Amino acid sequence: MYVDNGERDVFGSEGEIRKLLESMNRHIPTRRVSLGELREAAEAGYQAKDGRRYRISMEEIELISSLLDPWDRDRIRLPIIVMTDTSEGGMWKVMGRLEVQVVSQIVGRLPEFEDQMRLFNPHMAELIRKLPTAVTTVFSP
């Protein structure tokens, strides 16, 4: 990190950055819920670290279900987590075989690996447009 004449780091202290990331990630689920559980729930959704309950649209649940083989439908957990990819800068990544399978079909692009896929901002915009409640983002340093 850049330091100006021994002054405090222009990006803030490590503690300040950690607090900022915690604040940006307070919507992360405490537990991801299986698609099968969500399909049977009266109100599909998940509990987040901030204590709030976030709803997942039944239309999105059914879309995701339609993209998977029947034997995989109870194995995927929602929301799908998309995280910043700091290794390449300006990209996002999805991890998990089933998550990658769904995202690949939604954005119309083949993944780099069976269980990991990078997304550029246009892909991310398409994914959020089609699955606004079934996808969440995680910011990492």
Contact map, one row per residue, 1 for C-alpha under 8 A:
111000001010000000000000000000000000000000000000000000000000000000000000000000000000000000000000000000000000000000000000000000000000000000000
111100001110000000000000000000000000000000000000000000000000000000000000000000000000000000000000000000000000000000000000000000000000000000000
111111111100000000000000000000000000000000000000000000000000000000000000000000000000000000000000000000000000000000000000000000000000000000000
011111111100000000000000000000000000000000000000000000000000000000000000000000000000000000000000000000000000000000000000000000000000000000000
001111100000000000000000000000000000000000000000000000000000000000000000000000000000000000000000000000000000000000000000000000000000000000000
001111110000000000000000000000000000000000000000000000000000000000000000000000000000000000000000000000000000000000000000000000000000000000000
001111111000000000000000000000000000000000000000000000000000000000000000000000000000000000000000000000000000000000000000000000000000000000000
001101111101100000000000000000000000000000000000000000000000000000000000000000000000000000000000000000000000000000000000000000000000000000000
111100111111100000000000000000000000000000000000000000000000000000000000000000000000000000000000000000000000000000000000000000000000000000000
011100011111000000000000000000000000000000000000000000000000000000000000000000000000000000000000000000000000000000000000000000000000000000000
110000001111100010000000000000000000000000000000000000000000000000000000000000000000000000000000000000000000000000000000000000000000000000000
000000011111110110000000000000000000000000000000000000000000000000000000000000000000000000000000000000000000000000000000000000000000000000000
000000011011111110000000000000000000000000000000000000000000000000000000000000000000000000000000000000000000000000000000000000000000000000000
000000000001111111000000000000000000000000000000000000000000000000000000000000000000000000000000000000000000000000000000000000000000000000000
000000000000111111100000000000000000000000000000000000000000000000000000000000000000000000000000000000000000000000000000000000000000000000000
000000000001111111110000000000000000000000000000000000000000000000000000000000000000000000000000000000000000000000000000000000000000000000000
000000000011111111111000000000000000000000000000000000000000000000000000000000000000000000000000000000000000000000000000000000000000000000000
000000000000011111111100000000000000000000000000000000000000000000000000000000000000000000000000000000000000000000000000000000000000000000000
000000000000001111111110000000000000000000000000000000000000000000000000000000000000000000000000000000000000000000000000000000000000000000000
000000000000000111111111000000000000000000000000000000000000000000000000000000000000000000000000000000000000000000000000000000000000000000000
000000000000000011111111100000000000000000000000000000000000000000000000000000000000000000000000000000000000000000000000000000000000000000111
000000000000000001111111110000000000000000000000000000000000000000000000000000000000000000000000000000000000000000000000000000000000000000000
000000000000000000111111110000000000000000000000000000000000000000000000000000000000000000000000000000000000000000000000000000000000000000000
000000000000000000011111111000000000000000000000000000000000000000000000000000000000000000000000000000000000000000000000000000000000000001100
000000000000000000001111111100000000000000000000000000000000000000000000000000000000000000000000000000000000000000000000000000000000000011100
000000000000000000000111111100000000000000000001110000000000000000000000000000000000000000000000000000000000000000000000000000000000000000000
000000000000000000000001111110000000000000000001110100000000000000000000000000000000000000000000000000000000000000000000000000000000000100000
000000000000000000000000111111000000000000000001100000000000000000000000000000000000000000000000000000000000000000000000000000000000000111000
000000000000000000000000001111110000000000000111100000000000000000000000000000100000000000000000000000000000000000000000000000000000000000000
000000000000000000000000000111110000000000000111100000000000000000000000000000000000000000000000000000000000000000000000000000000000000000000
000000000000000000000000000011111000000000000111000000000000000000000000000000000000000000000000000000000000000000000000000000000000000000000
000000000000000000000000000011111100000000000100000000000000000000000000000011100000000000000000000000000000000000000000000000000000000000000
000000000000000000000000000000111110110000001100000000000000000000000000000011100000000000000000000000000000000000000000000000000000000000000
000000000000000000000000000000011111110000000000000000000000000000000000011111000000000000000000000000000000000000000000000000000000000000000
000000000000000000000000000000001111111000000000000000000000100010000000111111000000000000000000000000000000000000000000000000000000000000000
000000000000000000000000000000000111111100000000000000000000000000000000110000000000000000000000000000000000000000000000000000000000000000000
000000000000000000000000000000001111111110000000000000000000000000000000010000000000000000000000000000000000000000000000000000000000000000000
000000000000000000000000000000001111111110111000000000000000100000000000000000000000000000000000000000000000000000000000000000000000000000000
000000000000000000000000000000000011111110010000000000000100110000000000000000000000000000000000000000000000000000000000000000000000000000000
000000000000000000000000000000000001111111010000000000000000000000000000000000000000000000000000000000000000000000000000000000000000000000000
000000000000000000000000000000000000111111110000000000000000000000000000000000000000000000000000000000000000000000000000000000000000000000000
000000000000000000000000000000000000000111110000000000000000000000000000000000000000000000000000000000000000000000000000000000000000000000000
000000000000000000000000000000000000010011111000000000100000000000000000000000000000000000000000000000000000000000000000000000000000000000000
000000000000000000000000000000000000011111111100000000111100000000000000000000000000000000000000000000000000000000000000000000000000000000000
000000000000000000000000000000001000010000111110000011110000000000000000000000000000000000000000000000000000000000000000000000000000000000000
000000000000000000000000000011111000000000011111000011110000000000000000000000100000000000000000000000000000000000000000000000000000000000000
000000000000000000000000000011100000000000001111101111000000000000000000000000000000000000000000000000000000000000000000000000000000000000000
000000000000000000000000011111100000000000000111111111000000000000000000000000000000000000000000000000000000000000000000000000000000000000000
000000000000000000000000011111000000000000000011111100000000000000000000000000000000000000000000000000000000000000000000000000000000000000000
000000000000000000000000011000000000000000000001111100000000000000000000000000000000000000000000000000000000000000000000000000000000000000000
000000000000000000000000000000000000000000000011111110000000000000000000000000000000000000000000000000000000000000000000000000000000000000000
000000000000000000000000001000000000000000000011111111000000000000000000000000000000000000000000000000000000000000000000000000000000000000000
000000000000000000000000000000000000000000001111001111100000000000000000000000000000000000000000000000000000000000000000000000000000000000000
000000000000000000000000000000000000000000001111000111110000000000000000000000000000000000000000000000000000000000000000000000000000100000000
000000000000000000000000000000000000000000111100000011111000000000000000000000000000000000000000000000000000000000000000000000000000100000000
000000000000000000000000000000000000000000011100000001111101100000000000000000100000000000000000000000000000000000000000000000000000110000000
000000000000000000000000000000000000000000010000000000111111100000000000000000000000000000000000000000000000000000000000000000000000110000000
000000000000000000000000000000000000001000010000000000011111110000000000000000000000000000000000000000000000000000000000000000000000000000000
000000000000000000000000000000000000000000000000000000001111111000000000000000000000000000000000000000000000000000000000000000000000000000000
000000000000000000000000000000000000000000000000000000011111111100000000000000000000000000000000000000000000000000000000000000000110110000000
000000000000000000000000000000000010011000000000000000011111111110000000000000000000000000000000000000000000000000000000000000000000010000000
000000000000000000000000000000000000001000000000000000000111111111000000000000000000000000000000000000000000000000000000000000000000000000000
000000000000000000000000000000000000000000000000000000000011111111100000000000000000000000000000000000000000000000000000000000000000000000000
000000000000000000000000000000000000000000000000000000000001111111110000000000000000000000000000000001000000000000000000000000000000000000000
000000000000000000000000000000000010000000000000000000000000111111111100100000000000000000000000000000000000000000000000000000000000000000000
000000000000000000000000000000000000000000000000000000000000011111111000000000000000000000000000000000000000000000000000000000000000000000000
000000000000000000000000000000000000000000000000000000000000001111111000000000000000000000000000000001001000000000000000000000000000000000000
000000000000000000000000000000000000000000000000000000000000000111111101100000000000000000000000010011000000000000000000000000000000000000000
000000000000000000000000000000000000000000000000000000000000000011111111100000000000000000000000000000000000000000000000000000000000000000000
000000000000000000000000000000000000000000000000000000000000000010011111100000000000000000000000000000000000000000000000000000000000000000000
000000000000000000000000000000000000000000000000000000000000000000001111111000000000000000000000000000000000000000000000000000000000000000000
000000000000000000000000000000000000000000000000000000000000000000011111111100000000000000000000010000000000000000000000000000000000000000000
000000000000000000000000000000000011000000000000000000000000000010011111111100000000000000000000000000000000000000000000000000000000000000000
000000000000000000000000000000000111100000000000000000000000000000000011111110000000000000000000000000000000000000000000000000000000000000000
000000000000000000000000000000000110000000000000000000000000000000000011111110000000000000000000000000000000000000000000000000000000000000000
000000000000000000000000000000000110000000000000000000000000000000000001111111000000000000000000011000000000000000000000000000000000000000000
000000000000000000000000000000011110000000000000000000000000000000000000011111110000000000000000000000000000000000000000000000000000000000000
000000000000000000000000000000011110000000000000000000000000000000000000000111111000000000000000000000000000000000000000000000000000011000000
000000000000000000000000000010011000000000000100000000010000000000000000000011111000000000000000000000000000000000000000000000000000111100000
000000000000000000000000000000000000000000000000000000000000000000000000000011111100000000000100001000000000000000000000000000000000011100000
000000000000000000000000000000000000000000000000000000000000000000000000000001111110000000000110000000000000000000000000000000000000001111000
000000000000000000000000000000000000000000000000000000000000000000000000000000011111000000011110000000000000000000000000000000000000001111000
000000000000000000000000000000000000000000000000000000000000000000000000000000001111100000011100000000000000000000000000000000000000000011110
000000000000000000000000000000000000000000000000000000000000000000000000000000000111110001111000000000000000000000000000000000000000000011110
000000000000000000000000000000000000000000000000000000000000000000000000000000000011111111111000000000000000000000000100000000000000000000010
000000000000000000000000000000000000000000000000000000000000000000000000000000000001111111100000000000000000000000000000000000000000000000011
000000000000000000000000000000000000000000000000000000000000000000000000000000000000111110000000000000000000000000000000000000000000000000000
000000000000000000000000000000000000000000000000000000000000000000000000000000000000111111100000000000000000000000000000000000000000000000000
000000000000000000000000000000000000000000000000000000000000000000000000000000000000111111100000000000000000000000000000000000000000000000000
000000000000000000000000000000000000000000000000000000000000000000000000000000000001110111110000000000000000000000000001100000000000000000000
000000000000000000000000000000000000000000000000000000000000000000000000000000000001110111111000000000000000000000000111100000000000000000000
000000000000000000000000000000000000000000000000000000000000000000000000000000000111100001111100000000000000000000000111100100000000000000000
000000000000000000000000000000000000000000000000000000000000000000000000000000000111100000111110000000000000000000011110000000000000000000000
000000000000000000000000000000000000000000000000000000000000000000000000000000011110000000011111001100100000000000011110000000000000000000000
000000000000000000000000000000000000000000000000000000000000000000000000000000001100000000001111101100000000000000111000000000000000000000000
000000000000000000000000000000000000000000000000000000000000000000000000000000000000000000000111111100000000000000110000000000000000000000000
000000000000000000000000000000000000000000000000000000000000000000000000000000000000000000000011111110000000000001110000000000000000000000000
000000000000000000000000000000000000000000000000000000000000000000010001000100000000000000000001111111000000000000100000000000000000000000000
000000000000000000000000000000000000000000000000000000000000000000000000000100010000000000000111111111100000000000100000000000000000000000000
000000000000000000000000000000000000000000000000000000000000000000000000000000000000000000000111111111110000001001111000000000000000000000000
000000000000000000000000000000000000000000000000000000000000000000010000000000000000000000000000111111111000000001000000000000000000000000000
000000000000000000000000000000000000000000000000000000000000000100110000000000000000000000000000011111111100000000000000000000000000000000000
000000000000000000000000000000000000000000000000000000000000000000000000000000000000000000000100001111111110000000000000000000100000000000000
000000000000000000000000000000000000000000000000000000000000000000000000000000000000000000000000000111111111111000001000000000000000000000000
000000000000000000000000000000000000000000000000000000000000000000100000000000000000000000000000000011111111100000000000000000000000000000000
000000000000000000000000000000000000000000000000000000000000000000000000000000000000000000000000000001111111000000000000000001100100000000000
000000000000000000000000000000000000000000000000000000000000000000000000000000000000000000000000000000111111100000000000001001100000000000000
000000000000000000000000000000000000000000000000000000000000000000000000000000000000000000000000000000011111110000000000000000000000000000000
000000000000000000000000000000000000000000000000000000000000000000000000000000000000000000000000000000011011111000000000000000000000000000000
000000000000000000000000000000000000000000000000000000000000000000000000000000000000000000000000000000010001111100000000000000000000000000000
000000000000000000000000000000000000000000000000000000000000000000000000000000000000000000000000000100010000111111011100000000000000000000000
000000000000000000000000000000000000000000000000000000000000000000000000000000000000000000000000000000000000011111011100000000000000000000000
000000000000000000000000000000000000000000000000000000000000000000000000000000000000000000000000000000000000001111111000000000000000000000000
000000000000000000000000000000000000000000000000000000000000000000000000000000000000000000000000100110000000001111111000000000000000000000000
000000000000000000000000000000000000000000000000000000000000000000000000000000000000000000000011111100000000000011111000000000000000000000000
000000000000000000000000000000000000000000000000000000000000000000000000000000000000000000001111100100000000001111111100000000000000000000000
000000000000000000000000000000000000000000000000000000000000000000000000000000000000000000001110000100010000001111111110000000000000000000000
000000000000000000000000000000000000000000000000000000000000000000000000000000000000100000111100000000000000001100011111000000000000000000000
000000000000000000000000000000000000000000000000000000000000000000000000000000000000000000111100000000000000000000001111111100000000000000000
000000000000000000000000000000000000000000000000000000000000000000000000000000000000000001110000000000000000000000000111111100000000000000000
000000000000000000000000000000000000000000000000000000000000000000000000000000000000000001110000000000000000000000000011111110000000000000000
000000000000000000000000000000000000000000000000000000000000000000000000000000000000000000000000000000000000000000000011111111000000000000000
000000000000000000000000000000000000000000000000000000000000000000000000000000000000000000000000000000000010000000000011111111100000000000000
000000000000000000000000000000000000000000000000000000000000000000000000000000000000000000010000000000000000000000000011111111110000000000000
000000000000000000000000000000000000000000000000000000000000000000000000000000000000000000000000000000000000000000000000111111111000000000000
000000000000000000000000000000000000000000000000000000000000000000000000000000000000000000000000000000000110000000000000011111111100000000000
000000000000000000000000000000000000000000000000000000000000000000000000000000000000000000000000000000100110000000000000001111111111001000000
000000000000000000000000000000000000000000000000000000000000000000000000000000000000000000000000000000000000000000000000000111111111001000000
000000000000000000000000000000000000000000000000000000000000000000000000000000000000000000000000000000000000000000000000000011111111000000000
000000000000000000000000000000000000000000000000000000000001000000000000000000000000000000000000000000000100000000000000000001111111000000000
000000000000000000000000000000000000000000000000000000000001000000000000000000000000000000000000000000000000000000000000000000111111111000000
000000000000000000000000000000000000000000000000000000000000000000000000000000000000000000000000000000000000000000000000000000111111111000000
000000000000000000000000000000000000000000000000000001111001000000000000000000100000000000000000000000000000000000000000000000000011111100000
000000000000000000000000000000000000000000000000000000011001100000000000000001110000000000000000000000000000000000000000000000000011111100000
000000000000000000000000000000000000000000000000000000000000000000000000000001111100000000000000000000000000000000000000000000110011111110000
000000000000000000000000001100000000000000000000000000000000000000000000000000111100000000000000000000000000000000000000000000000000111111000
000000000000000000000000100100000000000000000000000000000000000000000000000000001111000000000000000000000000000000000000000000000000001111100
000000000000000000000001100100000000000000000000000000000000000000000000000000001111000000000000000000000000000000000000000000000000000111110
000000000000000000001001100000000000000000000000000000000000000000000000000000000011000000000000000000000000000000000000000000000000000011111
000000000000000000001000000000000000000000000000000000000000000000000000000000000011110000000000000000000000000000000000000000000000000001111
000000000000000000001000000000000000000000000000000000000000000000000000000000000000010000000000000000000000000000000000000000000000000000111
